[in-house]
Amino acid sequence: MLSARADPLRVQLLDVSGYSDDVRVWMTFRVNVGLSNQGRDLLTIRRVHVEPDFDGFNEAYNVGTYELNPPLRLEPGSSLTYQAAVTLLNATQLSVGPHQMVLRVRVDRNAREATYEFPAEFDHSADPRARALRY
């Protein structure tokens, strides 16, 4: 029987902001992603992609920076924070009220992509100050 090696990369959502900015058309999600190398080998991270996935809503978004140049180097035992920004381009089509969603983080490292999902609930309001995100 083969045993699976534990994934040395730990991914956390540290903070999400921007969704309550007073922008009329678009809505930005600035996501601070915590990355920790709990393994013994160097991890080279070439891409961190954050995607908001609302239940029952066809998102149109711009991910900003896609490929990291130079790539992030995560030494064994170290941690870092990476800020990703995603702009929801069709935010005006999102109905007012609560929405179940997943913040999906895709990390390409050492020529391998892994996906991490963080369930959340987003309360949308026409008043940006009344918007809330729980994760």
C-alpha positions in Angstrom: 0.0 0.0 0.0 1.3 3.4 -1.0 1.1 6.2 1.6 0.4 9.7 0.4 2.9 12.4 1.5 1.3 15.2 3.4 1.1 18.5 1.5 3.9 20.7 3.0 2.1 23.9 1.8 -0.4 25.4 4.2 -2.8 28.0 2.8 -4.9 30.4 4.9 -7.2 33.3 4.2 -5.8 36.0 6.5 -8.0 38.9 5.5 -10.4 39.9 2.7 -11.1 43.5 1.9 -12.1 45.9 -0.9 -15.7 44.6 -1.4 -17.0 47.5 0.7 -15.2 50.2 -1.4 -17.6 52.7 -2.9 -17.2 51.7 -6.5 -20.3 51.9 -8.7 -19.7 49.2 -11.3 -16.9 46.8 -10.2 -16.2 45.2 -6.9 -12.7 44.3 -5.8 -11.7 41.6 -3.4 -8.3 42.0 -2.0 -7.3 38.8 -0.4 -4.3 38.3 1.9 -3.3 34.7 1.5 -1.0 33.1 4.1 1.5 30.6 2.7 3.6 28.4 5.0 6.1 25.7 4.0 5.9 23.0 6.7 8.0 20.6 4.7 11.8 20.0 4.3 12.2 21.2 0.7 12.1 24.6 -1.0 8.8 25.5 -2.6 8.8 27.7 -5.7 5.4 29.4 -6.2 4.8 30.6 -9.8 1.2 31.6 -9.5 -1.4 32.4 -6.9 -4.9 32.8 -8.3 -7.9 33.8 -6.2 -11.4 33.2 -7.7 -14.7 34.2 -6.0 -17.4 31.6 -6.9 -20.9 32.7 -6.0 -23.7 30.1 -6.0 -26.1 30.7 -8.9 -24.2 33.6 -10.3 -22.0 33.7 -13.5 -19.0 35.7 -12.4 -17.0 37.9 -14.8 -13.8 38.9 -13.2 -10.3 40.1 -13.8 -7.5 38.4 -11.8 -4.8 41.0 -12.2 -1.3 39.5 -12.0 -1.3 35.9 -13.1 2.3 34.6 -13.4 4.7 35.7 -10.6 8.0 36.9 -12.0 10.2 36.3 -10.1 8.4 33.4 -8.5 8.0 33.3 -4.7 10.6 31.2 -2.9 9.3 29.6 0.3 12.0 28.1 2.4 11.3 25.2 4.7 9.8 26.4 8.0 9.0 29.8 6.7 5.8 31.7 6.0 4.8 34.7 3.9 1.7 36.8 3.1 0.7 37.3 -0.6 -2.0 39.8 -1.5 -4.1 38.9 -4.5 -6.7 41.2 -6.0 -9.7 40.0 -8.0 -12.2 42.5 -9.6 -15.7 41.3 -10.1 -16.6 43.1 -13.3 -20.4 42.4 -13.3 -21.0 43.3 -9.6 -24.0 45.4 -10.5 -25.8 42.2 -11.6 -25.4 40.6 -8.2 -28.7 40.7 -6.3 -29.0 42.3 -2.9 -29.0 39.9 0.0 -27.0 36.9 1.2 -25.0 34.7 -1.2 -23.2 31.5 -0.5 -19.8 31.5 -2.1 -16.4 29.9 -2.2 -13.2 31.8 -2.3 -11.0 29.4 -4.4 -7.2 29.8 -4.2 -5.1 28.0 -6.8 -1.4 27.8 -6.2 1.0 26.6 -8.8 4.2 25.4 -7.2 7.1 23.2 -8.3 5.2 22.5 -11.5 2.1 21.3 -9.6 -1.2 23.1 -9.1 -3.3 22.7 -5.9 -6.7 24.2 -5.2 -7.8 25.3 -1.7 -11.4 26.2 -1.1 -12.8 28.5 1.6 -16.6 28.6 2.0 -18.0 32.0 2.8 -21.2 34.0 2.9 -21.4 37.4 1.3 -24.2 39.9 2.2 -24.5 42.2 -0.8 -26.1 45.6 -0.4 -26.4 48.7 -2.7 -24.8 50.6 0.2 -21.1 49.5 0.2 -20.7 50.1 4.0 -23.5 47.5 4.7 -21.7 44.7 2.8 -20.3 41.9 4.8 -18.2 38.7 4.2 -18.1 35.8 6.6 -15.6 33.0 6.1 
